[in-house]
Amino acid sequence: MEARLMKESRTIQTKLVLPPDTNHMNSIFGGKVLAYIDEIAGITAMKHARRQVVVTASIDSVDFLSSAHVGDVLELEANVTSTGRTSMEVYVRVKSKNLQTGEERLTTESFLTMVAMGDDGKPTPVPAVIPESEGEKLFFETAPARREHRKQRAKTPR
């Protein structure tokens, strides 16, 4: 299986924050943002794996850094940053933009683990990922530490 460039999985979505998406303070529900993050991570993983079915194995981290309000535009950007045998780590960045003022803010950052599924309904191998830019290399090089953190978290008694 031939490795793929990290930029090949890059996915961008734009969403408008509407009143039904918000709470009593007119800021977007965190759960709505999480749904957007999960959707774009899935699409990104499908592009990399070239599979129609991927599943979310874990949402490893979500940092809500600022809020978005009714009328703001959200721009979500995602990339596969690392791969295992059947899994893919996906980084998602969400920025908000106020179209009246032009102000842009980093709203949310998240890492998810997605698993490619074969026609038999079982995990199937995925290609390795190749970083090119300095930013891509940083994500790639720091992925083993995030993977180890996931493994340690999984060992925590429940």
DRENVEX-447184 format. One line per field, with one value per atom (N, C-alpha, C, O): residue number from 1; residue in three letters; atom name; y, x, z. Coordinates in Angstrom, 1 decimal. Example, Ala and Ser with C-alpha at 12.3 -4.5 7.8 and 13.67 -1.06 7.14 Angstrom:
# residues 2
pos <- [1:1:1:1:2:2:2:2]
code <- [ALA:ALA:ALA:ALA:SER:SER:SER:SER]
site <- [N:CA:C:O:N:CA:C:O]
Y <- [-5.7:-4.5:-3.3:-3.3:-2.2:-1.1:0.0:1.1]
X <- [13.2:12.3:13.2:14.2:12.8:13.7:12.9:13.4]
Z <- [7.8:7.8:7.8:8.5:7.1:7.1:7.9:8.0]
//
This chain:
# residues 158
pos <- [1:1:1:1:2:2:2:2:3:3:3:3:4:4:4:4:5:5:5:5:6:6:6:6:7:7:7:7:8:8:8:8:9:9:9:9:10:10:10:10:11:11:11:11:12:12:12:12:13:13:13:13:14:14:14:14:15:15:15:15:16:16:16:16:17:17:17:17:18:18:18:18:19:19:19:19:20:20:20:20:21:21:21:21:22:22:22:22:23:23:23:23:24:24:24:24:25:25:25:25:26:26:26:26:27:27:27:27:28:28:28:28:29:29:29:29:30:30:30:30:31:31:31:31:32:32:32:32:33:33:33:33:34:34:34:34:35:35:35:35:36:36:36:36:37:37:37:37:38:38:38:38:39:39:39:39:40:40:40:40:41:41:41:41:42:42:42:42:43:43:43:43:44:44:44:44:45:45:45:45:46:46:46:46:47:47:47:47:48:48:48:48:49:49:49:49:50:50:50:50:51:51:51:51:52:52:52:52:53:53:53:53:54:54:54:54:55:55:55:55:56:56:56:56:57:57:57:57:58:58:58:58:59:59:59:59:60:60:60:60:61:61:61:61:62:62:62:62:63:63:63:63:64:64:64:64:65:65:65:65:66:66:66:66:67:67:67:67:68:68:68:68:69:69:69:69:70:70:70:70:71:71:71:71:72:72:72:72:73:73:73:73:74:74:74:74:75:75:75:75:76:76:76:76:77:77:77:77:78:78:78:78:79:79:79:79:80:80:80:80:81:81:81:81:82:82:82:82:83:83:83:83:84:84:84:84:85:85:85:85:86:86:86:86:87:87:87:87:88:88:88:88:89:89:89:89:90:90:90:90:91:91:91:91:92:92:92:92:93:93:93:93:94:94:94:94:95:95:95:95:96:96:96:96:97:97:97:97:98:98:98:98:99:99:99:99:100:100:100:100:101:101:101:101:102:102:102:102:103:103:103:103:104:104:104:104:105:105:105:105:106:106:106:106:107:107:107:107:108:108:108:108:109:109:109:109:110:110:110:110:111:111:111:111:112:112:112:112:113:113:113:113:114:114:114:114:115:115:115:115:116:116:116:116:117:117:117:117:118:118:118:118:119:119:119:119:120:120:120:120:121:121:121:121:122:122:122:122:123:123:123:123:124:124:124:124:125:125:125:125:126:126:126:126:127:127:127:127:128:128:128:128:129:129:129:129:130:130:130:130:131:131:131:131:132:132:132:132:133:133:133:133:134:134:134:134:135:135:135:135:136:136:136:136:137:137:137:137:138:138:138:138:139:139:139:139:140:140:140:140:141:141:141:141:142:142:142:142:143:143:143:143:144:144:144:144:145:145:145:145:146:146:146:146:147:147:147:147:148:148:148:148:149:149:149:149:150:150:150:150:151:151:151:151:152:152:152:152:153:153:153:153:154:154:154:154:155:155:155:155:156:156:156:156:157:157:157:157:158:158:158:158]
code <- [MET:MET:MET:MET:GLU:GLU:GLU:GLU:ALA:ALA:ALA:ALA:ARG:ARG:ARG:ARG:LEU:LEU:LEU:LEU:MET:MET:MET:MET:LYS:LYS:LYS:LYS:GLU:GLU:GLU:GLU:SER:SER:SER:SER:ARG:ARG:ARG:ARG:THR:THR:THR:THR:ILE:ILE:ILE:ILE:GLN:GLN:GLN:GLN:THR:THR:THR:THR:LYS:LYS:LYS:LYS:LEU:LEU:LEU:LEU:VAL:VAL:VAL:VAL:LEU:LEU:LEU:LEU:PRO:PRO:PRO:PRO:PRO:PRO:PRO:PRO:ASP:ASP:ASP:ASP:THR:THR:THR:THR:ASN:ASN:ASN:ASN:HIS:HIS:HIS:HIS:MET:MET:MET:MET:ASN:ASN:ASN:ASN:SER:SER:SER:SER:ILE:ILE:ILE:ILE:PHE:PHE:PHE:PHE:GLY:GLY:GLY:GLY:GLY:GLY:GLY:GLY:LYS:LYS:LYS:LYS:VAL:VAL:VAL:VAL:LEU:LEU:LEU:LEU:ALA:ALA:ALA:ALA:TYR:TYR:TYR:TYR:ILE:ILE:ILE:ILE:ASP:ASP:ASP:ASP:GLU:GLU:GLU:GLU:ILE:ILE:ILE:ILE:ALA:ALA:ALA:ALA:GLY:GLY:GLY:GLY:ILE:ILE:ILE:ILE:THR:THR:THR:THR:ALA:ALA:ALA:ALA:MET:MET:MET:MET:LYS:LYS:LYS:LYS:HIS:HIS:HIS:HIS:ALA:ALA:ALA:ALA:ARG:ARG:ARG:ARG:ARG:ARG:ARG:ARG:GLN:GLN:GLN:GLN:VAL:VAL:VAL:VAL:VAL:VAL:VAL:VAL:VAL:VAL:VAL:VAL:THR:THR:THR:THR:ALA:ALA:ALA:ALA:SER:SER:SER:SER:ILE:ILE:ILE:ILE:ASP:ASP:ASP:ASP:SER:SER:SER:SER:VAL:VAL:VAL:VAL:ASP:ASP:ASP:ASP:PHE:PHE:PHE:PHE:LEU:LEU:LEU:LEU:SER:SER:SER:SER:SER:SER:SER:SER:ALA:ALA:ALA:ALA:HIS:HIS:HIS:HIS:VAL:VAL:VAL:VAL:GLY:GLY:GLY:GLY:ASP:ASP:ASP:ASP:VAL:VAL:VAL:VAL:LEU:LEU:LEU:LEU:GLU:GLU:GLU:GLU:LEU:LEU:LEU:LEU:GLU:GLU:GLU:GLU:ALA:ALA:ALA:ALA:ASN:ASN:ASN:ASN:VAL:VAL:VAL:VAL:THR:THR:THR:THR:SER:SER:SER:SER:THR:THR:THR:THR:GLY:GLY:GLY:GLY:ARG:ARG:ARG:ARG:THR:THR:THR:THR:SER:SER:SER:SER:MET:MET:MET:MET:GLU:GLU:GLU:GLU:VAL:VAL:VAL:VAL:TYR:TYR:TYR:TYR:VAL:VAL:VAL:VAL:ARG:ARG:ARG:ARG:VAL:VAL:VAL:VAL:LYS:LYS:LYS:LYS:SER:SER:SER:SER:LYS:LYS:LYS:LYS:ASN:ASN:ASN:ASN:LEU:LEU:LEU:LEU:GLN:GLN:GLN:GLN:THR:THR:THR:THR:GLY:GLY:GLY:GLY:GLU:GLU:GLU:GLU:GLU:GLU:GLU:GLU:ARG:ARG:ARG:ARG:LEU:LEU:LEU:LEU:THR:THR:THR:THR:THR:THR:THR:THR:GLU:GLU:GLU:GLU:SER:SER:SER:SER:PHE:PHE:PHE:PHE:LEU:LEU:LEU:LEU:THR:THR:THR:THR:MET:MET:MET:MET:VAL:VAL:VAL:VAL:ALA:ALA:ALA:ALA:MET:MET:MET:MET:GLY:GLY:GLY:GLY:ASP:ASP:ASP:ASP:ASP:ASP:ASP:ASP:GLY:GLY:GLY:GLY:LYS:LYS:LYS:LYS:PRO:PRO:PRO:PRO:THR:THR:THR:THR:PRO:PRO:PRO:PRO:VAL:VAL:VAL:VAL:PRO:PRO:PRO:PRO:ALA:ALA:ALA:ALA:VAL:VAL:VAL:VAL:ILE:ILE:ILE:ILE:PRO:PRO:PRO:PRO:GLU:GLU:GLU:GLU:SER:SER:SER:SER:GLU:GLU:GLU:GLU:GLY:GLY:GLY:GLY:GLU:GLU:GLU:GLU:LYS:LYS:LYS:LYS:LEU:LEU:LEU:LEU:PHE:PHE:PHE:PHE:PHE:PHE:PHE:PHE:GLU:GLU:GLU:GLU:THR:THR:THR:THR:ALA:ALA:ALA:ALA:PRO:PRO:PRO:PRO:ALA:ALA:ALA:ALA:ARG:ARG:ARG:ARG:ARG:ARG:ARG:ARG:GLU:GLU:GLU:GLU:HIS:HIS:HIS:HIS:ARG:ARG:ARG:ARG:LYS:LYS:LYS:LYS:GLN:GLN:GLN:GLN:ARG:ARG:ARG:ARG:ALA:ALA:ALA:ALA:LYS:LYS:LYS:LYS:THR:THR:THR:THR:PRO:PRO:PRO:PRO:ARG:ARG:ARG:ARG]
site <- [N:CA:C:O:N:CA:C:O:N:CA:C:O:N:CA:C:O:N:CA:C:O:N:CA:C:O:N:CA:C:O:N:CA:C:O:N:CA:C:O:N:CA:C:O:N:CA:C:O:N:CA:C:O:N:CA:C:O:N:CA:C:O:N:CA:C:O:N:CA:C:O:N:CA:C:O:N:CA:C:O:N:CA:C:O:N:CA:C:O:N:CA:C:O:N:CA:C:O:N:CA:C:O:N:CA:C:O:N:CA:C:O:N:CA:C:O:N:CA:C:O:N:CA:C:O:N:CA:C:O:N:CA:C:O:N:CA:C:O:N:CA:C:O:N:CA:C:O:N:CA:C:O:N:CA:C:O:N:CA:C:O:N:CA:C:O:N:CA:C:O:N:CA:C:O:N:CA:C:O:N:CA:C:O:N:CA:C:O:N:CA:C:O:N:CA:C:O:N:CA:C:O:N:CA:C:O:N:CA:C:O:N:CA:C:O:N:CA:C:O:N:CA:C:O:N:CA:C:O:N:CA:C:O:N:CA:C:O:N:CA:C:O:N:CA:C:O:N:CA:C:O:N:CA:C:O:N:CA:C:O:N:CA:C:O:N:CA:C:O:N:CA:C:O:N:CA:C:O:N:CA:C:O:N:CA:C:O:N:CA:C:O:N:CA:C:O:N:CA:C:O:N:CA:C:O:N:CA:C:O:N:CA:C:O:N:CA:C:O:N:CA:C:O:N:CA:C:O:N:CA:C:O:N:CA:C:O:N:CA:C:O:N:CA:C:O:N:CA:C:O:N:CA:C:O:N:CA:C:O:N:CA:C:O:N:CA:C:O:N:CA:C:O:N:CA:C:O:N:CA:C:O:N:CA:C:O:N:CA:C:O:N:CA:C:O:N:CA:C:O:N:CA:C:O:N:CA:C:O:N:CA:C:O:N:CA:C:O:N:CA:C:O:N:CA:C:O:N:CA:C:O:N:CA:C:O:N:CA:C:O:N:CA:C:O:N:CA:C:O:N:CA:C:O:N:CA:C:O:N:CA:C:O:N:CA:C:O:N:CA:C:O:N:CA:C:O:N:CA:C:O:N:CA:C:O:N:CA:C:O:N:CA:C:O:N:CA:C:O:N:CA:C:O:N:CA:C:O:N:CA:C:O:N:CA:C:O:N:CA:C:O:N:CA:C:O:N:CA:C:O:N:CA:C:O:N:CA:C:O:N:CA:C:O:N:CA:C:O:N:CA:C:O:N:CA:C:O:N:CA:C:O:N:CA:C:O:N:CA:C:O:N:CA:C:O:N:CA:C:O:N:CA:C:O:N:CA:C:O:N:CA:C:O:N:CA:C:O:N:CA:C:O:N:CA:C:O:N:CA:C:O:N:CA:C:O:N:CA:C:O:N:CA:C:O:N:CA:C:O:N:CA:C:O:N:CA:C:O:N:CA:C:O:N:CA:C:O:N:CA:C:O:N:CA:C:O:N:CA:C:O:N:CA:C:O:N:CA:C:O:N:CA:C:O:N:CA:C:O:N:CA:C:O:N:CA:C:O:N:CA:C:O:N:CA:C:O:N:CA:C:O:N:CA:C:O:N:CA:C:O]
Y <- [-1.2:0.0:1.2:1.4:2.1:3.3:4.4:4.7:5.0:6.1:7.3:7.4:8.2:9.3:10.6:10.6:11.7:13.0:13.4:13.2:14.1:14.6:15.6:15.6:16.4:17.4:16.8:17.5:15.6:14.9:14.7:14.6:14.6:14.4:15.7:15.7:16.8:18.1:18.4:18.2:18.7:19.0:20.3:20.6:21.1:22.3:22.4:22.0:22.8:23.0:24.4:24.9:25.0:26.3:26.1:25.6:26.6:26.5:27.9:28.7:28.2:29.5:29.1:28.2:29.9:29.7:30.3:31.6:29.5:29.9:29.9:29.2:30.6:30.6:29.2:29.0:28.2:26.9:26.2:25.2:26.7:26.1:26.6:26.2:27.6:28.4:28.3:27.8:28.7:28.7:30.1:30.9:30.3:31.5:32.8:33.9:32.5:33.7:33.9:34.6:33.2:33.3:32.8:33.1:31.9:31.3:29.8:29.2:29.3:28.0:26.9:27.0:25.9:24.8:24.0:23.8:23.7:22.8:21.5:21.1:20.9:19.7:19.8:18.9:21.0:21.2:21.3:20.7:22.0:22.1:20.7:20.3:19.8:18.5:17.7:16.9:17.8:17.1:17.5:16.7:18.8:19.3:18.7:18.3:18.7:18.1:16.6:16.2:15.9:14.4:14.2:13.3:15.0:14.9:15.1:14.3:16.2:16.6:15.6:15.2:15.1:14.1:12.8:12.2:12.4:11.2:11.4:10.5:12.5:12.8:12.8:12.2:13.4:13.5:12.1:11.7:11.2:9.9:9.0:8.2:9.3:8.5:8.9:8.0:10.2:10.6:9.9:9.5:9.9:9.3:7.8:7.2:7.1:5.6:5.2:4.0:6.1:5.7:4.6:3.6:4.8:3.9:4.7:5.8:4.1:4.7:4.6:5.4:3.7:3.6:3.7:3.0:4.7:4.8:5.1:5.6:4.7:5.0:5.8:5.7:6.5:7.3:6.3:5.8:6.1:5.3:6.1:5.7:7.4:8.3:9.7:10.0:10.6:12.0:12.2:12.2:12.4:12.4:13.7:13.6:14.8:16.0:17.0:17.0:17.9:19.0:20.2:20.2:21.2:22.5:23.6:24.0:24.0:25.1:26.4:26.6:27.1:28.3:29.6:30.5:29.7:30.9:30.5:29.4:31.4:31.0:31.7:32.6:31.1:31.7:32.0:31.4:33.1:33.6:33.5:33.3:33.7:33.8:34.7:35.9:34.3:35.1:34.9:35.3:34.3:34.0:32.9:32.1:32.9:31.8:30.9:31.5:29.6:28.7:28.1:27.6:28.1:27.4:26.3:26.5:25.0:23.8:23.3:23.3:23.0:22.4:21.2:21.2:20.1:18.9:18.2:18.4:17.5:16.7:15.4:15.4:14.3:13.1:13.5:13.8:13.3:13.7:12.5:12.7:11.3:10.1:8.9:9.0:7.8:6.6:5.4:5.4:4.5:3.2:2.2:2.5:0.9:-0.1:0.1:0.0:0.4:0.6:1.9:2.2:2.6:3.9:5.1:5.0:6.2:7.5:8.5:8.7:9.3:10.4:11.6:11.9:12.3:13.5:14.7:14.7:15.8:17.1:18.0:18.1:18.6:19.5:20.8:20.9:21.9:23.3:24.0:23.9:24.7:25.5:26.9:27.3:27.8:29.2:29.8:29.3:30.9:31.7:33.0:33.6:33.5:34.8:35.6:35.1:36.8:37.8:38.5:39.3:38.3:38.9:40.4:41.1:41.0:42.4:43.1:44.2:42.6:43.2:42.7:43.3:41.5:40.8:40.1:39.5:40.2:39.5:38.0:37.4:37.4:36.0:35.5:36.1:34.3:33.7:32.2:31.6:31.7:30.2:29.8:30.2:29.0:28.6:27.3:27.2:26.3:24.9:24.2:24.4:23.4:22.4:21.1:20.9:20.0:18.7:17.7:17.8:16.5:15.4:14.2:14.0:13.5:12.3:11.1:11.3:9.9:8.7:8.0:7.7:7.8:7.2:5.8:5.7:4.9:3.5:3.2:3.4:2.8:2.3:1.0:0.1:0.8:-0.5:-1.1:-0.4:-2.4:-3.2:-3.6:-3.3:-4.2:-4.7:-5.7:-5.9:-6.4:-7.4:-6.8:-7.6:-5.5:-4.9:-4.9:-4.5:-5.3:-5.3:-4.3:-3.9:-3.8:-2.8:-3.3:-4.5:-2.4:-2.7:-1.8:-0.6:-2.2:-1.4:-0.1:0.0:0.9:2.2:2.6:2.1:3.4:3.8:4.7:5.4:4.7:5.7:7.1:7.3:8.1:9.5:10.1:9.8:11.0:11.6:13.1:13.8:13.7:15.1:15.8:15.3:17.0:17.8:19.1:19.4:19.9:21.3:21.1:20.1:22.2:22.2:21.9:21.2:22.6:22.3:20.9:20.3:20.3:18.9:18.0:17.0:18.3:17.5:17.6:16.6:18.7:18.9:18.0:17.3:18.0:17.2:15.7:14.9:15.3:14.0:13.5:12.4:14.4:14.0:13.9:13.2:14.7:14.7:13.6:13.5:13.0:12.0:10.8:10.3:10.3:9.1:9.4:8.6:10.7:11.0:11.1:10.6:11.5:11.5:10.1:9.8:9.3:7.8:7.2:6.4:7.4:6.9:7.3:6.6:8.6:9.2:8.4:8.1:8.2:7.4:6.0:5.6:5.4:4.0:4.0:3.2:5.0:5.1:5.4:4.9:6.3:6.6:5.4:5.2:4.5:3.3:2.4:1.5:2.4:1.5:2.0:1.2:3.2:3.7:2.9:2.7:2.5:1.7:2.5:3.7:1.9:2.5:2.1:2.5]
X <- [0.8:0.0:0.9:1.8:0.7:1.5:1.1:0.0:2.1:1.9:1.3:1.6:0.6:0.0:0.5:0.8:0.6:1.0:-0.1:-1.3:0.3:-0.6:-1.6:-2.8:-1.1:-2.0:-3.1:-4.1:-3.0:-4.0:-5.3:-6.4:-5.2:-6.4:-7.0:-8.1:-6.4:-6.9:-8.3:-8.7:-9.1:-10.6:-10.9:-10.5:-11.8:-12.2:-13.8:-14.3:-14.4:-15.9:-16.2:-15.5:-17.2:-17.7:-19.1:-19.9:-19.4:-20.7:-21.1:-20.3:-22.4:-23.0:-23.6:-24.4:-23.3:-24.0:-25.3:-25.5:-26.4:-27.8:-28.4:-27.9:-29.5:-30.1:-30.4:-30.2:-30.9:-31.2:-29.9:-30.0:-28.7:-27.4:-26.9:-25.8:-27.6:-27.0:-27.9:-29.0:-27.2:-27.8:-28.5:-28.6:-28.9:-29.5:-28.6:-29.1:-27.3:-26.4:-26.0:-25.0:-26.7:-26.4:-25.1:-24.5:-24.5:-23.2:-23.5:-24.4:-22.7:-23.0:-22.8:-21.9:-23.7:-23.6:-22.3:-21.9:-21.6:-20.4:-20.6:-19.8:-21.8:-22.2:-22.3:-22.1:-22.8:-22.9:-21.5:-21.3:-20.6:-19.2:-18.6:-17.9:-18.9:-18.4:-18.9:-18.2:-20.2:-20.8:-20.1:-19.8:-19.8:-19.1:-17.7:-17.2:-17.0:-15.7:-15.7:-14.8:-16.6:-16.7:-16.9:-16.4:-17.8:-18.1:-16.9:-16.6:-16.2:-15.1:-13.9:-13.2:-13.8:-12.7:-13.0:-12.1:-14.3:-14.7:-14.4:-13.9:-14.8:-14.5:-13.0:-12.6:-12.2:-10.8:-10.2:-9.3:-10.6:-10.1:-10.5:-9.7:-11.8:-12.2:-11.3:-11.0:-11.0:-10.2:-8.8:-8.3:-8.2:-6.9:-6.9:-6.1:-7.9:-8.0:-8.6:-8.4:-9.2:-10.0:-11.0:-11.1:-11.7:-12.7:-14.0:-13.9:-15.1:-16.4:-16.8:-17.6:-16.2:-16.6:-15.4:-14.4:-15.5:-14.6:-15.4:-16.6:-14.9:-15.6:-14.7:-13.5:-15.4:-14.7:-14.3:-15.2:-13.0:-12.6:-12.5:-12.8:-12.1:-12.0:-11.9:-11.3:-12.4:-12.1:-11.1:-11.5:-9.9:-8.8:-8.7:-8.3:-8.9:-8.9:-9.8:-9.9:-10.4:-11.1:-10.8:-11.1:-10.3:-10.1:-11.0:-10.8:-12.0:-12.8:-12.1:-12.0:-11.6:-10.8:-11.6:-11.2:-12.6:-13.4:-14.8:-14.9:-15.8:-17.1:-17.4:-16.7:-18.4:-18.9:-20.3:-21.0:-20.8:-22.1:-23.0:-22.5:-24.3:-25.2:-24.7:-24.3:-24.7:-24.2:-22.7:-22.3:-21.9:-20.5:-20.4:-21.3:-19.3:-19.0:-17.9:-16.9:-18.1:-17.1:-16.4:-17.0:-15.1:-14.3:-13.5:-12.7:-13.8:-13.2:-12.2:-12.4:-11.0:-10.0:-9.4:-9.1:-9.2:-8.7:-7.7:-7.7:-6.8:-5.8:-5.5:-5.7:-5.2:-4.7:-3.2:-2.5:-2.9:-1.6:-0.6:0.6:-1.2:-0.5:-1.4:-2.6:-0.7:-1.5:-0.9:0.3:-1.7:-1.3:-1.6:-1.6:-1.8:-2.1:-3.5:-3.6:-4.5:-5.9:-6.4:-7.6:-5.7:-6.2:-5.5:-4.4:-6.2:-5.7:-6.0:-7.1:-4.9:-5.1:-5.5:-4.8:-6.6:-7.0:-7.0:-7.6:-6.4:-6.4:-7.4:-7.5:-8.3:-9.3:-9.1:-9.0:-9.1:-9.0:-10.3:-10.7:-10.9:-12.2:-11.9:-11.5:-12.1:-12.0:-13.3:-14.1:-13.6:-14.8:-14.5:-13.4:-15.4:-15.2:-16.5:-17.6:-16.4:-17.5:-17.5:-16.6:-18.5:-18.5:-18.7:-18.3:-19.3:-19.4:-18.1:-17.8:-17.4:-16.2:-14.9:-13.9:-15.0:-13.8:-13.0:-12.0:-13.4:-12.6:-12.6:-13.7:-11.4:-11.3:-10.7:-9.8:-11.2:-10.7:-10.5:-11.4:-9.5:-9.4:-10.5:-10.4:-11.4:-12.5:-12.2:-12.4:-11.8:-11.7:-10.5:-10.3:-9.8:-8.8:-9.1:-9.5:-9.0:-9.3:-8.4:-8.1:-8.2:-7.6:-8.5:-9.1:-8.7:-9.6:-8.9:-7.9:-9.3:-8.7:-9.9:-10.9:-9.6:-10.6:-10.0:-8.8:-10.9:-10.5:-11.2:-12.4:-10.4:-11.0:-11.6:-11.0:-12.8:-13.5:-13.6:-13.8:-13.3:-13.4:-14.8:-15.7:-15.0:-16.3:-16.8:-18.0:-15.9:-16.4:-16.8:-17.1:-16.7:-17.1:-16.0:-16.2:-14.8:-13.6:-12.6:-12.5:-11.8:-10.8:-9.9:-9.5:-9.5:-8.7:-7.5:-7.6:-6.4:-5.1:-5.3:-6.1:-4.6:-4.6:-3.2:-2.2:-3.0:-1.7:-1.0:-1.7:0.3:1.0:0.8:0.4:1.2:1.1:2.4:3.3:2.7:4.0:3.8:3.1:4.4:4.4:5.4:6.5:5.1:6.0:6.4:7.6:5.4:5.7:6.2:6.1:6.8:7.3:6.1:6.3:5.0:3.8:3.4:3.1:3.3:2.9:3.9:3.6:5.2:6.3:6.1:6.4:5.8:5.6:4.4:4.6:3.3:2.2:2.6:2.3:3.3:3.7:4.7:4.6:5.7:6.7:6.1:6.7:5.1:4.5:3.4:2.9:3.0:2.0:2.3:1.4:3.5:3.8:3.5:3.0:3.7:3.4:1.9:1.4:1.2:-0.3:-0.8:-1.8:-0.2:-0.6:-0.4:-1.2:0.8:1.1:0.1:-0.3:-0.2:-1.2:-2.6:-3.2:-3.0:-4.2:-4.2:-5.1:-3.0:-2.8:-2.9:-3.6:-2.3:-2.3:-3.7:-4.1:-4.4:-5.8:-6.7:-7.6:-6.4:-7.2:-7.0:-7.9:-5.9:-5.6:-6.2:-6.2:-6.7:-7.3:-8.5:-9.4:-8.6:-9.8:-11.1:-11.1:-12.1:-13.4:-14.4:-15.6]
Z <- [0.0:0.0:0.0:0.9:-0.9:-1.1:-0.2:0.0:0.5:1.4:0.6:-0.6:1.4:0.8:1.5:2.7:0.7:1.3:2.2:2.0:3.3:4.3:3.7:4.0:2.8:2.2:1.3:1.1:0.9:0.1:0.9:0.4:2.2:3.1:3.5:4.1:3.2:3.7:3.3:2.1:4.2:4.0:4.7:5.8:4.0:4.5:4.4:3.3:5.4:5.4:6.0:6.8:5.5:6.0:6.4:5.7:7.6:8.2:8.7:9.2:8.6:9.2:10.5:10.6:11.5:12.8:12.8:12.6:12.9:12.9:14.3:15.1:14.5:15.8:16.4:17.6:15.6:16.3:16.8:17.5:16.3:16.7:18.0:18.5:18.6:19.7:21.0:21.0:22.1:23.4:23.7:22.8:24.9:25.3:25.2:25.3:25.0:24.9:23.4:23.1:22.5:21.1:20.7:19.6:21.5:21.1:20.8:21.4:19.9:19.4:20.5:21.3:20.5:21.4:21.1:20.0:22.2:22.0:21.3:20.5:21.6:20.9:19.4:18.7:19.0:17.6:16.9:15.9:17.6:17.1:17.0:16.1:18.1:18.1:16.9:16.3:16.6:15.5:14.2:13.3:14.0:12.8:12.8:11.7:13.9:14.0:13.6:12.9:14.2:13.9:12.4:11.8:11.8:10.4:9.5:8.6:9.7:8.9:9.1:8.2:10.3:10.6:9.8:9.3:9.8:9.0:7.5:6.9:7.0:5.6:5.3:4.3:6.1:6.0:6.0:5.2:6.9:7.0:5.8:5.3:5.3:4.1:2.9:2.1:2.8:1.7:1.8:0.8:3.0:3.1:2.9:2.1:3.5:3.4:2.1:1.7:1.4:0.2:0.5:-0.3:1.6:2.0:2.3:2.7:2.0:2.2:3.7:4.1:4.4:5.8:6.7:6.7:7.6:8.7:10.0:9.9:11.1:12.4:13.3:13.2:14.2:15.2:16.3:17.0:16.6:17.7:19.0:20.0:18.8:20.0:19.6:18.5:20.4:20.3:21.4:22.6:21.0:22.0:22.8:23.9:22.1:22.8:22.1:20.9:22.9:22.3:23.2:24.4:22.6:23.3:22.7:21.6:23.5:23.1:23.6:24.8:22.6:22.9:22.9:23.6:22.1:22.1:21.5:21.0:21.6:21.2:19.8:19.4:19.2:17.9:18.1:18.9:17.5:17.7:16.4:15.3:16.6:15.5:14.5:14.8:13.2:12.1:11.8:10.7:12.7:12.4:11.4:11.3:10.7:9.8:10.5:11.0:10.5:11.0:9.8:8.9:9.9:8.9:9.6:10.5:9.2:9.8:8.8:7.6:9.3:8.4:9.1:10.3:8.4:9.0:8.1:6.8:8.7:8.0:8.8:10.0:8.1:8.8:9.1:8.2:10.4:10.8:11.1:11.2:11.3:11.6:11.3:11.4:11.1:10.9:11.7:12.0:12.0:12.5:11.5:10.3:11.9:10.9:10.2:9.0:11.1:10.6:11.0:10.6:11.8:12.4:11.8:11.3:12.0:11.5:12.5:13.1:12.9:13.8:12.9:11.9:13.2:12.5:13.4:14.5:12.9:13.6:12.9:11.7:13.7:13.2:13.9:15.1:13.1:13.6:13.2:12.0:14.1:13.8:14.1:15.2:13.1:13.2:13.0:12.2:13.7:13.5:12.9:13.1:12.1:11.5:11.6:11.2:12.1:12.1:10.8:10.5:10.0:8.6:8.6:7.7:9.7:9.8:10.2:9.6:11.1:11.6:10.9:10.9:10.4:9.8:10.8:10.5:12.1:13.2:13.0:12.9:13.1:13.1:14.4:15.0:14.9:16.1:15.9:15.3:16.6:16.7:17.7:18.9:17.3:18.2:18.9:20.1:18.1:18.7:18.0:16.8:18.7:18.2:18.7:19.9:17.9:18.3:17.6:16.4:18.3:17.7:17.9:18.9:16.8:16.8:16.2:15.5:16.6:16.0:15.2:15.8:14.0:13.1:12.6:12.4:12.4:12.0:10.7:10.5:9.7:8.4:8.5:9.1:7.9:8.0:6.6:5.6:6.6:5.3:5.0:5.8:3.8:3.4:4.4:4.4:5.1:6.0:7.4:8.3:7.5:8.8:9.8:11.0:9.4:10.3:9.9:8.8:10.9:10.6:9.4:9.4:8.6:7.4:7.3:7.8:6.8:6.8:6.0:5.0:6.4:5.8:5.3:5.9:4.3:3.9:5.0:5.7:5.0:5.8:5.3:4.2:6.1:5.7:5.6:6.5:4.7:4.5:4.7:3.9:5.7:5.9:5.0:4.7:4.6:3.8:4.5:4.6:4.8:5.4:6.8:7.4:7.3:8.7:9.7:10.7:9.5:10.3:10.3:11.3:9.1:9.0:9.7:10.4:9.5:10.2:11.7:12.4:12.2:13.7:14.2:15.2:13.5:13.9:13.8:14.7:12.8:12.6:13.6:14.2:14.0:14.9:16.4:17.2:16.7:18.0:18.2:19.3:17.1:17.1:18.0:18.7:18.1:19.0:20.5:21.2:20.9:22.3:22.5:23.5:21.5:21.6:21.6:22.4:20.8:20.7:22.1:22.6:22.7:24.0:25.1:25.9:25.0:26.0:25.8:26.8:24.6:24.3:25.0:25.6:24.8:25.3:26.9:27.5:27.5:28.9:29.4:30.4:28.7:29.1:29.0:29.9:28.0:27.9:29.0:29.3:29.7:30.8:32.1:33.1:32.1:33.3:33.7:32.9:35.0:35.4:35.2:35.5:34.8:34.6:35.6:35.6]
//
